[in-house]
Amino acid sequence: MRVLFIGGTGNISSACVELALARGYQVTLLNRGTRETPWGDRVTTILGDRNDGPFLAQVAEEGRYDVVANFVGFTPQQIELDIAAFAGRVGQYIFISSASVYQKPPNHYLITESTPLHNPYWEYSRQKIACEERLLRAYREEGFPITIVRPSYTFGPTWIPSGVGGHGYTIVGRMRQGKPIISHGDGQSLWVMTFHTDFALGFVGLFGKAQAIGEAVHITSDEVLTWDQIYHTIARAAGCRAEIVHIPSDFIAAVYPEWGPGLLGDKAHSVVFDNQKIKRLVPEFRATVSFAEGIARSLAWHDADPARQVVDAKTDAMMDRLIALYRRAWEGLGRG
């Protein structure tokens, strides 16, 4: 099977490339070449701009791939380029969307693929919805062979998940220094973390699957945790304790509007995913890496090299200020 990854070196896609190679697929990566890869001559790399229409059409014509997996499609304009390039030249086009496209706030905590797509908070999600709508129209009207995949929070060894402040080492650095961290809301909203090798098992299992053409499917773990449980699990893996300060999501978004969309449009809400559809399409799919095991691998990767233990000074200062403002607000209420 000839597979083209548009991207292929990121947090999620790297695990998918690794599994595709293990299954004997002929793998080509299309990217700018800004990251080193561990695969050497096991993969073919095409360097170029995925936003260059004529170049993309040339790649499609010369490759005639069985599967194209697009990990770097974010706007309808990019999708138009892909349809023009790959129509009639690919067996299956897989678009990586996002589980954040599902209705926010949700009417029900259990998310299925039929949950409405609506996100008034986050432009990223609205763009993904628009991409999906264009692809579905191309499938219905032109027979363009699409499959849409919606990951939720998926992490690998190079990521340390966090609901507030990004996915870097900063929250671990704070915990190891004895500084408090922020858990949005009361810390009890339900969430799902998926290790990237588990995601890859479902994703690569869709390759060449006729039953997946024209379908949208999410791929997540079945393990459900609260955000406080997530942070305490990270702390145990880091050999320290988590001092958690609970701050309402609206307060966080008001102080730092740049953090608002991804919080109010995604992580602030309880979501649990019904994975029956991916299990029907890919019967071998099971998420077997618990969050505790996955985050232990992530901490081991970071601890193996001090250069990886980077505390982002800006994020660290923003957290300090946010906690101080919230504590002062509470003190003011007490005096009142």
N, C-alpha and C positions, 0 to 999 in steps of 0.2 A: 504494500500500500504506500502510495506517495502522498506525503503530508507536508503542507506548508503552514508554518506558524508565522503569523504577522505579529512580531514581538518575539516571545519565546525565552527571554532571559529574566523575567520578573519573578516576584514572590510566588505566584500561582503557576504561571506557565512553565517555569523551569522544571517543576515536578512532572508536568504533563509531557514535556519533551523527554525526560528521563524514562518514563514509562513507555512512551511510544518507541524509543530506541530499544528498550528491553524486549519489546514484542516483535522486534525485527522490522519495523517500518522504516521506510526511506524518508528521512526528515530533512527539511530545508527550513532555514530561518530567514526571514526578511526583517531587517532592522537597520539602525544607523551604526551599529558596531561600537556603541559607547560603553558596553560592558563586556568583560572577558567571559568566556564560557568554558566549562570544564570538559566539553565533549570532543574537542580537537577535530580530527577528520572524520569522526563518526557522524557529523552533520555537515550539510552544505550551507554556507552562509551567503546570502545576497545582501550587499550593502546598498542602501538607498532610502529614499523618502517615500513612505506609504501614501503620502498626500500628493504625489506626482502621478496624475492620471495616465499619461502615456507610458511612463515607466512601469506602473502597476499592470497595465494591459500587456506589456511585453513579458513581464514575469508570468502572467497567467497563460499567455499563448505558448511560451516556451516550456512551461512546466506541466500543463494539463494535469493538475493534481486531483487525486481522489478526494482529499479533504483539505479545506483551507480553514484554519482556526484563527480567528481575528481577536487578539487580545488588546488591541490598541485602536478600537473604534469608539469614538465618543460623541460624534455629531452626525446628523443626517447627511451633511455634505460629504463626509468620509464614506458613508454607506452608499451614496450615489456613485462615487468612484469605484467602490468594490463591485457593485452590481454591473456597472458598465464594463469593468475589466474581466470579471469571472463568469458572467452569464454565458452559458453554453460551453464553458471551459473547465467546469469543476463538478465533481460528483456530489459533494456536500459542502456547504458553507456554514461554519459554526460561528455564531456571534456571541461573544461574552458580554452579557448585559450585567445586571446587578439586582440582588434581591431588594435593594432600597427602592425599586420601582413600585413595589406593592403599596397599596393604599396606606397613607399616613394621615391622621391616626387610624390604625386598623379597627374595623368593626368587630373583629374576632382575633384572639391571640394566635390561633392555629392558621398558618398560612398554607394555602394550596396554590397550584398554578392557575386556578380560576379566580383567585382573589383579585379584585379590581386593581388596575394600575393607575395610581394617582399620588403625586407627591408635591404639595404646594410649597414646601419648605426648601427644597434642594434642587438647584438648576442642573447639577450633574445627573440626577435621577430623571428629571424631565427630558433631558437630552437623550438619555438611554431609552426612555419610553418612545420618543420620536423615532429613534433608530429602529426599534422593534416594529413600530407601526409601518415604517417604510419597507422593511424586509418582509413583513407579512403580506403587504400589498404586492410586492414583487413575486412572492410565492403564489398568491391567488391568481394574479393576472398574467404572469409570465412563466410560471413554473420554476422560478429560481429556487434551488434545493436547499432551503435554510433549516437550521436548527438553532434555537435560542437557548442559551444556558445562563442561569442567574445564580452566581455565587453570593453567599452572605459573607460574614467576616471570616476570611480564610488566611491562615498564617503559616509560615515556615520557620526554619531555624534562625533566619536573619531578622525576624519580626518579634516584637514584644507587644501584644495587643493592649490597647487602652481605649476607654470610651471618651476621654477628655485629653486633648493635647497631643494626639498622634500616636504612632506605633513604635517609637524609638526606645532607647535604653533609659530615657529620662525618668520614668516612674520608678524603675528599679534603682537608679542612682539615688533618687530621693528617699526611697524606703531604706536603702542601705546606710544613708546618712542620718536616719532617724527623723526625716522630715515627713509631714503629712502629705497624702495624695487625695485627689478629688474623685468621689464617686457621685455621678449625677443622680438627681432625685433622691429617693431614700435608699438607693442601692439594691432594691428588691425587684426591679424589672427583669424579666426573663430574657436570656440571650443564648445564642448558639455559636460556638467557636469550632471551626473545622480545620484540621491539619491538611496541609497542601497535598500530601501523598494520598490521603483519603479522597480528596476532591478529584485528584488525577485518575483514580480508579474508575469513578463514575464518568468522568469526562472522556477519557480515551476509550472507554467502553462504548461510547456513542459513535465512534468513528465507523463510517460505512453502514450504519444501522438504518435500514430503509424505514423502519417504524418511527424513527426520530425525525424524519423529514416533515417539515411543516409544524413541528411541535416546539413548545417552550417548556423548560424543565429547570427546577432548581436542584442543587446538589449541596447538601450540608450534613453535618453530624446529627445524630439523634440525641446527643447529650445536651441537657438543658441546665443552665446555671444562672444564678443571679449575678449581677455585676459585682456585688460584694464578694461572692464566692470566687469569682474570677480573680479579683485582686488578692484575696487571701491565698489562693493557689499560687499566684505569681510570687508572693512573698515567701511562702514555704520553699519554693524552688530556689529562690535567691538567698535562702538561709537567714531571713530576717522577719520582721513583723510589719504588718500594714496598719499605719494609723490613718484611718479613713475619715475624711470630712465630707458630709453629704451636703450638696449644694443643688438647689432646684435648677433644672435645665434652662428655664426661662431666665433665671438670674445670670447663669453662665453666658447665655446668648446675648443678653443685654450688655454685659460688661465687655465681652469679646465677640462681636458679631461674626467674625471670621470662623468661629467655632460653632456658630448657631446652626447653619444648614445641615451639617453632618450629624449633629446631635438631635435637633428637633425633627429632622427629616429621616432619621434612621435609629440611632442607638437609644434614644430616650424611651422608645416604645418596647413593650414586651412582644417578642416574636418567637414562635416555635414552628418549625417547618415539617409539614407532612411530606415524607420522602417516598411515598408509595409509587409515584410515577417513575422516578429514576430507577427504583428497584425492579419495576416491571420491564423497563427498557433495557436495563443492564442487571440481570439477575445476580451477577457476582458482586455487585456493589454492596459493601458494608463499610461504615466508618468505624475503624478499629482503634484509632489513636485517641485516647482520652485527652482532655485538655491538660491534665496534670502531666501526662507523659510528653505531650507536645511542647509545653512550656519548659519542661526540664531540658529538652533538646535545645530549645532556643537559648536558655540561660547557659548551657554548656558551650554553645557556639560563641556567645558573647564573652564568656569568662576565659575562653581559650586564647584570646588576644586582647590585651588592654586597649589597643587602638580601636576596638569595636565598642568599647564602653563609653560612648559619647553622651554626655548630658547636654542637651541643647539649652544654651544659656537663656535664649529668649523665652522658650516654653517654660523653663524653670522659674524665671522671674514672673511670667504671667500667672503661673499657678500660685506663687507666693502672694501676689497682689490680690488675686481672686479670693483666696482663703482669708486674707486680712480684711478685705472689704466685707465679706460675708459675716465674719466674726464680729466686726464692728456693728453691722446691721443688727445682729442678734443682741449685742450688748445694749444698743439703743432701744430695742424693744423691751428689754428687761428694766431699763431705767424708766421707760414710759409707764 
